[in-house]
Amino acid sequence: METRAQIPVSLPYPTPTPSYWQTTPHPLSTHRSTPSLPTTADTLIIGSGISGACVAYNLLLPLFPSSHTRTRPESSTNTDVPDSTTATVLMLDARPLTSGATGRNGAHTKAASYRTYASNVCAHGAAEARRIAELERANIRAVHALAAHPFLRNRAESFPCETVDVVYDAEAWEAGVAAIEAMREAFGKEGIGGYEILDVEATRERFLVAGEDGLGGRLRGGFVYEGGRVSGYGFTTALVEMCVARGMNLQTETGVVGVRPVDEEEEEEEEEEEEEGGVYRWIVQTERGEVRARNVVLATNAYTAHIAREFKGVIVPLRGQVTAQRPGSGMPEDALPVTYSFIYKHGYEYMVPRPLSGQSGKGWDIVIGGGLGRLPKNGISEYGNTDDSVLNPTNSLYLKGVARDYFRPNWGDDVEGEEGRVKKEWTGIMGATADGHPFVGELPAKKGLWVSAGFNGHGMVLCLKCAEALTHLMRGGTVEEIDWFPKSFLVSEERLKAEFKGLTDVKIEPEVTVDTE
């Protein structure tokens, strides 16, 4: 794993596999707000995924109607971040708009906080573990609330609902029950302790699942809790469109090859020309020229180490694979009303039912991804891999049959169109970190260089609230003023030295003792 983690990170591949969500590209897909690349910007955001879009949204929030929730102070104490009504915000992306992980995900808003709660207590203490779980829940609710905005509603396909973890491994089941019971004892059965534990028969009857997973794993039961689905592509492209309408300059197909500080000679020249708003501290080098910026935000997730070398081996690319499939003839005519995860010894699959005609009506697709734990050596070949232009054929074969296996015998016969059961299949690159937490904040000793990246495949559950915290800090706010934000997410020298050993969310600690004092 250490060798895979040290593979040099590339720019995004120029021709990724077509995503199910991008069948109809957004009108701004290849948009450039100005024919030429601007030479300066107050804030330059690298990346047009959900993280970059949420940072831009929070920076420009005063320009939105008052009905939008204000998520940070109106005034700024940081003179390097001008007032939002006059600041220039520039967003760059190496490929078309939102064509990275956000536009290629499984559309799941699901935290599964119980799976990491015990390890977070052990690593950071009970208070921080609670803070992380509460942020995840708050983020899910905030995403669905924002997705209900009239401009986003139809595009985002927001559907808050229950989610179920269908467990096919005895150790994962026992550890999950122990973690949920600990959370209930600490927080009650509402809020972050709000889980329902189902036995085998109740899980089979309520969620139509099989007693075995197709590879010999026996059903142990299910955990039911708050979740939902949102089209990451629809939500994010609509949010970017709103920001562009309020003055943000979007430059797609503009790969960033480096970021360097302004040197002393350049700074002296700049000070002679300096206007209100502070100095330009950074030069962003792109394939189309250079841009000077006062603040640079790395919303680059898996690709962060390509730009900031201190993240090499710290945020590690991890290729995931997803399919969109037609359900079998025995499945209900209407889309299943919940989302699913199927958990086994070394991994899991995630599944979202997607109605074909909006939020209701006949006909639906199954969006199911995962398979990492079924690959040789638990998918080690996918770590350090940024090639989303191809599929993993072994995973393709597995994912093709996995939905049928999980719903046997309720599946019925395959309903195959001209293209077969699988309508679409694609890959995407996630950003994995050693401790399972994102990196949020200003880089040590690099004033004006900020990051919000490393979401371990859970960006839909984290990015909006992380962007809120980041923009608060960018405006001169303090960490103490956002006491709801996990300190373990902040960038630190210690975290930048951590050794990557693989994903942290594929297993859960068997026991946890929580001191609620």
C-alpha positions in Angstrom: 0.0 0.0 0.0 2.9 2.4 0.8 4.2 1.9 -2.8 0.8 2.6 -4.3 0.3 5.7 -2.2 3.6 7.2 -3.5 2.6 7.0 -7.2 2.9 10.5 -8.7 -0.5 12.1 -9.1 -1.4 13.2 -12.7 -3.8 15.8 -14.0 -7.3 14.3 -14.6 -7.4 12.1 -17.7 -8.8 14.2 -20.7 -11.3 11.5 -21.8 -13.0 9.9 -18.9 -15.6 7.1 -19.2 -19.0 8.8 -19.8 -21.0 9.1 -16.5 -24.7 8.1 -16.3 -25.3 11.6 -14.7 -23.7 13.4 -17.6 -25.8 11.9 -20.4 -27.1 15.4 -21.0 -24.2 17.7 -20.4 -24.9 21.0 -18.5 -25.0 24.1 -20.8 -21.9 25.4 -19.0 -20.0 22.1 -19.5 -17.3 23.7 -21.5 -18.0 27.3 -20.6 -15.4 30.1 -20.3 -16.8 33.3 -18.9 -14.1 35.3 -20.8 -12.3 34.2 -24.0 -8.9 34.9 -22.3 -7.8 33.6 -18.9 -7.9 36.5 -16.4 -4.5 37.6 -15.2 -5.6 38.2 -11.6 -8.2 37.1 -9.1 -9.0 37.8 -5.5 -9.9 34.2 -4.9 -9.0 31.4 -7.3 -10.8 28.1 -6.8 -9.2 25.0 -8.5 -11.9 22.4 -9.1 -15.6 22.6 -10.1 -16.9 19.7 -8.1 -19.1 20.0 -5.0 -16.3 21.2 -2.8 -15.3 24.0 -5.1 -18.9 24.9 -5.9 -19.8 25.1 -2.2 -16.7 27.3 -1.5 -17.8 29.7 -4.3 -21.4 29.7 -3.1 -20.3 30.7 0.5 -18.0 33.4 -0.7 -20.7 34.9 -2.9 -23.5 34.3 -0.5 -24.2 38.1 0.2 -25.1 38.4 -3.5 -27.9 35.8 -3.1 -31.4 36.6 -2.0 -32.0 36.7 1.8 -33.9 33.5 1.6 -30.5 31.7 1.4 -29.1 30.6 4.7 -26.2 32.8 5.7 -23.5 30.5 6.9 -20.8 32.8 8.1 -20.2 36.5 9.2 -21.2 39.3 6.8 -18.0 41.2 7.5 -14.4 40.1 6.9 -11.5 40.8 9.2 -9.1 39.4 6.6 -8.0 42.2 4.3 -6.8 39.7 1.7 -10.4 38.6 1.1 -12.3 41.6 -0.2 -16.0 42.1 0.4 -18.1 39.6 -1.7 -19.9 42.4 -3.5 -16.6 43.5 -5.1 -14.3 40.5 -5.0 -13.4 38.5 -8.1 -13.8 34.8 -7.9 -12.3 32.6 -10.6 -12.9 28.9 -10.9 -10.7 26.6 -13.0 -11.2 23.0 -14.0 -8.9 20.8 -16.0 -11.9 19.1 -17.7 -15.5 20.1 -18.5 -17.6 21.3 -15.6 -18.1 18.9 -12.6 -16.6 16.0 -14.5 -14.6 14.6 -11.6 -15.8 12.5 -8.7 -18.9 14.7 -8.0 -20.2 14.1 -11.5 -19.4 10.4 -11.3 -20.6 9.3 -7.9 -23.5 7.1 -6.7 -25.7 10.1 -5.7 -25.8 8.9 -2.0 -26.2 11.3 1.0 -25.4 8.7 3.6 -23.1 9.1 6.6 -23.0 5.6 8.3 -21.5 7.5 11.3 -21.7 4.4 13.5 -19.0 2.7 11.4 -16.4 5.3 12.3 -17.7 6.5 15.6 -15.8 4.0 17.8 -12.5 4.7 16.0 -13.0 8.4 16.3 -13.6 8.1 20.0 -10.4 6.1 20.3 -8.4 8.6 18.2 -9.9 11.9 19.2 -12.1 11.5 22.2 -15.9 11.4 22.7 -16.5 15.1 22.1 -14.8 15.1 18.8 -16.4 11.9 17.7 -19.8 13.4 18.5 -18.8 16.6 16.6 -18.0 14.5 13.5 -21.2 12.6 13.6 -23.3 15.7 14.1 -21.5 17.5 11.2 -22.3 14.6 8.9 -26.0 14.7 9.8 -26.1 18.5 9.5 -24.4 18.4 6.1 -26.9 15.8 4.7 -29.8 18.0 5.9 -28.2 21.2 4.6 -27.6 19.7 1.2 -31.2 18.6 0.9 -32.4 22.0 2.1 -30.3 23.8 -0.5 -31.3 21.4 -3.2 -35.0 22.4 -2.5 -34.2 25.8 -3.8 -36.4 26.4 -6.9 -33.4 26.7 -9.2 -31.9 23.5 -8.0 -34.9 21.4 -7.2 -35.5 19.6 -10.5 -31.8 19.3 -11.3 -30.6 18.0 -8.0 -33.2 15.2 -7.7 -33.2 15.6 -4.0 -34.9 12.8 -2.0 -34.4 12.6 1.7 -35.3 9.1 2.9 -34.3 6.2 5.1 -31.3 4.2 4.2 -30.4 0.6 5.2 -27.2 -1.2 5.8 -27.7 -4.8 4.9 -25.0 -6.7 6.7 -23.6 -10.0 5.5 -20.7 -10.4 7.9 -20.8 -11.5 11.6 -18.0 -9.3 12.8 -19.3 -6.2 11.1 -22.8 -7.0 12.5 -21.6 -7.4 16.1 -19.4 -4.3 15.9 -22.2 -2.3 14.4 -24.6 -3.3 17.1 -22.1 -2.4 19.8 -21.4 1.0 18.2 -25.1 1.9 17.8 -25.8 0.9 21.4 -22.9 3.1 22.6 -24.3 6.0 20.6 -27.8 5.5 21.9 -26.5 5.4 25.4 -24.5 8.6 24.9 -27.0 10.6 22.8 -30.4 8.9 23.1 -32.4 7.3 20.3 -32.9 10.5 18.5 -30.5 12.6 16.5 -27.1 10.9 15.9 -28.2 8.0 18.0 -31.3 7.4 15.8 -30.7 3.9 14.4 -33.1 1.1 14.1 -31.7 -2.4 14.4 -33.5 -5.2 12.5 -33.1 -8.9 12.7 -32.7 -11.1 9.6 -36.4 -11.8 8.9 -37.4 -8.1 9.4 -34.6 -7.0 7.0 -35.6 -9.5 4.4 -39.3 -8.7 4.5 -39.0 -4.9 4.7 -36.2 -4.5 2.1 -36.7 -7.5 -0.2 -33.1 -8.7 0.2 -31.7 -12.2 -0.1 -30.5 -14.4 2.8 -27.1 -14.6 1.2 -24.9 -12.2 -0.7 -24.1 -14.4 -3.7 -20.7 -15.3 -2.4 -21.6 -17.3 0.7 -22.0 -14.4 3.1 -25.1 -15.0 5.4 -27.4 -12.2 6.2 -27.1 -11.0 9.8 -29.6 -8.1 9.9 -30.0 -4.5 9.0 -29.4 -1.0 10.4 -31.9 1.7 9.3 -31.2 5.4 9.7 -31.4 8.9 8.0 -30.1 9.2 4.5 -31.1 10.2 1.0 -30.1 10.7 -2.6 -29.0 13.7 -4.6 -27.6 13.9 -8.1 -24.1 15.3 -7.4 -23.8 16.4 -11.0 -27.2 18.1 -11.1 -26.8 19.8 -7.7 -23.3 21.1 -8.3 -23.7 22.3 -11.9 -26.8 24.2 -10.9 -24.9 25.8 -7.9 -22.0 26.8 -10.2 -24.5 28.3 -12.7 -25.9 30.4 -9.8 -22.4 31.6 -8.9 -21.6 32.4 -12.5 -24.8 34.5 -12.7 -23.5 36.5 -9.7 -20.2 37.3 -11.3 -17.9 34.3 -10.8 -15.6 33.7 -13.8 -15.6 30.0 -14.8 -12.8 28.6 -17.0 -13.2 25.0 -17.9 -10.7 22.8 -19.7 -7.9 24.8 -18.0 -5.5 22.4 -16.2 -3.4 23.7 -13.4 0.2 22.5 -13.5 1.5 24.3 -10.5 1.0 26.9 -7.8 4.0 29.0 -6.6 4.4 31.9 -4.3 5.1 35.4 -5.7 8.8 36.0 -5.3 10.3 39.1 -3.7 11.0 40.9 -7.0 7.5 40.3 -8.3 6.1 41.3 -4.9 8.0 44.6 -5.0 6.6 45.3 -8.5 3.2 44.4 -7.3 3.3 46.6 -4.2 3.8 49.7 -6.4 0.5 48.8 -8.2 -1.3 47.5 -5.2 -5.0 48.4 -4.8 -7.3 47.7 -1.9 -7.6 44.0 -1.1 -4.0 43.1 -0.2 -1.2 41.6 -2.2 -1.3 38.8 -4.8 0.5 36.1 -2.9 0.2 33.2 -5.4 0.9 32.5 -9.1 -1.3 29.8 -10.5 0.3 28.2 -13.5 -2.1 26.7 -16.0 -1.9 25.2 -19.5 -3.3 28.6 -20.8 -1.1 31.0 -18.9 -0.6 32.3 -15.3 -3.0 34.0 -12.9 -2.0 36.0 -9.8 -4.3 35.4 -6.8 -4.6 36.7 -3.3 -6.1 33.4 -2.1 -6.0 30.0 -3.8 -8.4 27.2 -2.8 -7.4 23.6 -3.7 -10.8 21.9 -4.1 -9.0 19.2 -6.0 -9.6 16.1 -3.9 -7.8 13.1 -5.4 -5.6 15.4 -7.6 -4.4 17.7 -4.8 -0.8 16.2 -4.7 -0.4 17.1 -8.3 -0.4 20.7 -7.3 0.7 20.7 -3.7 3.5 18.2 -3.2 3.1 18.0 0.6 -0.1 15.9 -0.1 1.8 13.2 -1.9 1.0 10.0 -0.1 -1.4 11.9 2.1 -4.4 12.3 -0.2 -4.2 9.2 -2.3 -6.3 8.7 -5.5 -8.6 5.7 -5.4 -10.5 4.6 -8.5 -14.1 3.6 -7.9 -16.6 2.0 -10.3 -20.3 2.5 -10.6 -23.1 1.1 -12.8 -26.7 2.0 -13.7 -28.8 -1.1 -14.2 -32.4 -2.0 -15.1 -34.2 -3.8 -12.2 -35.5 -7.3 -12.7 -39.1 -8.1 -13.6 -39.9 -9.2 -10.0 -39.0 -5.9 -8.5 -41.6 -3.2 -7.7 -42.8 -1.0 -10.5 -42.1 2.1 -8.5 -38.6 2.9 -7.3 -37.7 1.5 -3.9 -38.2 4.2 -1.3 -34.9 3.8 0.5 -31.2 3.7 -0.4 -29.0 0.7 0.4 -25.5 -0.4 1.4 -24.5 -4.1 1.4 -21.8 -4.8 3.8 -19.4 -7.8 3.8 -16.1 -8.6 5.4 -13.7 -6.5 3.4 -16.0 -3.9 1.8 -19.4 -2.9 0.7 -21.6 -1.8 -2.2 -23.9 1.2 -2.2 -27.2 1.4 -4.1 -29.5 4.2 -5.0 -32.9 3.7 -6.8 -33.5 6.5 -9.3 -37.0 7.1 -10.8 -36.9 7.8 -14.5 -39.5 10.5 -14.5 -38.6 12.9 -11.7 -39.4 12.0 -8.1 -42.3 9.5 -8.8 -43.9 7.5 -11.6 -43.3 4.2 -13.2 -39.9 3.0 -14.2 -36.6 3.3 -12.4 -32.9 2.5 -12.5 -30.6 0.9 -10.0 -27.4 2.9 -9.5 -25.0 0.5 -7.7 -21.2 0.8 -7.2 -18.4 -0.6 -5.1 -16.8 -4.0 -5.6 -13.4 -2.8 -4.2 -13.4 -5.5 -1.5 -14.1 -8.2 -4.1 -11.1 -7.5 -6.2 -7.7 -9.3 -5.8 -5.9 -8.0 -2.6 -8.9 -5.9 -1.7 -8.5 -3.7 -4.8 -5.0 -2.5 -4.1 -4.5 -1.9 -7.9 -7.1 0.9 -7.7 -5.1 2.9 -5.2 -2.9 5.6 -6.8 -4.8 5.1 -10.0 -6.1 8.3 -11.7 -7.2 6.6 -14.9 -11.0 7.0 -15.1 -10.9 6.6 -18.9 -11.2 2.8 -18.6 -13.1 0.2 -16.6 -11.7 -2.5 -14.4 -13.0 -5.6 -16.3 -13.0 -7.8 -13.1 -15.1 -5.3 -11.3 -17.4 -4.9 -14.3 -18.2 -8.6 -14.2 -18.9 -8.5 -10.5 -21.0 -5.4 -10.5 -23.1 -6.7 -13.4 -24.6 -9.5 -11.3 -24.4 -8.1 -7.8 -27.8 -6.3 -7.7 -29.6 -9.5 -8.8 -27.7 -11.5 -6.1 -28.7 -9.1 -3.3 -32.4 -9.1 -4.2 -32.7 -12.8 -5.0 -35.4 -14.3 -5.1 -37.4 -11.1 -5.5 -35.4 -10.0 -8.6 -37.3 -12.1 -11.2 -36.1 -12.3 -14.7 -33.7 -9.7 -16.2 -35.5 -7.0 -18.1 -32.9 -6.3 -20.8 -33.2 -3.7 -23.4 -31.0 -3.5 -26.5 -28.0 -2.6 -24.4 -28.6 -5.3 -21.8 -29.1 -5.1 -18.1 -26.3 -2.6 -17.5 -27.3 0.8 -19.0 -24.1 2.6 -18.1 -20.8 1.9 -16.4 -18.1 4.3 -15.4 -15.2 5.0 -13.1 -14.3 8.0 -11.0 -11.4 9.0 -8.8 -11.8 9.5 -5.0 -9.4 11.1 -2.6 -8.5 8.8 0.3 -6.6 10.0 3.5 -4.7 8.1 6.2 -7.1 9.0 9.0 -10.3 9.0 7.0 -10.9 12.7 7.5 -10.7 15.5 4.9 -8.1 18.3 5.0 -9.7 21.7 5.5 -8.0 25.0 6.2 -4.8 27.0 5.4 -1.6 25.2 4.6 1.1 25.6 7.3 3.4 28.5 6.5 1.6 29.2 3.2 -0.6 32.2 3.8 -3.5 32.4 1.4 -3.2 28.8 0.2 -6.3 26.9 1.3 -7.6 23.4 0.9 -10.8 21.4 1.2 -10.0 18.0 -0.1 -9.6 14.3 0.7 -13.2 13.2 1.3 -12.7 9.4 1.1 -15.7 8.9 -1.2 -18.1 10.8 1.2 -18.1 14.3 -0.3 -21.8 14.5 -0.4 -21.8 14.1 3.4 -19.0 16.6 4.1 -18.3 19.2 1.5 -21.0 21.8 2.1 -20.2 22.2 5.8 -16.5 22.0 5.2 -16.8 24.8 2.7 -18.8 26.8 5.3 -16.0 26.4 7.8 -13.2 27.1 5.2 -14.8 30.4 4.0 -15.2 31.5 7.6 -11.5 31.0 8.2 -10.7 32.7 4.9 -12.6 35.8 6.1 -10.5 36.0 9.2 -12.7 34.0 11.5 -11.3 31.8 14.2 -11.6 28.1 14.8 -13.1 28.8 18.2 -16.0 30.7 16.5 -17.0 27.5 14.7 -17.0 25.1 17.6 -19.3 22.8 15.6 -16.4 22.0 13.2 -14.2 19.0 13.9 -10.7 20.0 14.8 -9.5 16.7 13.4 -10.4 17.9 9.9 -8.0 20.9 10.0 -4.7 20.9 8.2 -1.7 20.3 10.5 1.9 19.3 10.1 1.2 16.2 12.1 -1.6 15.1 9.7 0.6 15.8 6.7 3.1 13.2 8.0 0.6 10.4 8.5 1.2 7.1 6.7 -1.5 5.9 4.4 -2.6 2.3 4.9 -5.9 2.2 3.0 -9.5 3.1 3.5 -10.7 3.4 7.1 -14.4 2.9 6.6 -14.4 -0.7 5.4 -14.2 -1.9 9.0 -15.5 -0.8 12.4 -14.1 -1.1 15.8 -15.7 -4.0 17.8 -16.1 -2.1 21.1 -16.2 1.4 22.4 -16.5 2.9 25.8 -17.9 6.5 25.8 -17.4 8.9 28.7 -20.2 11.4 28.3 -19.0 13.7 31.0 
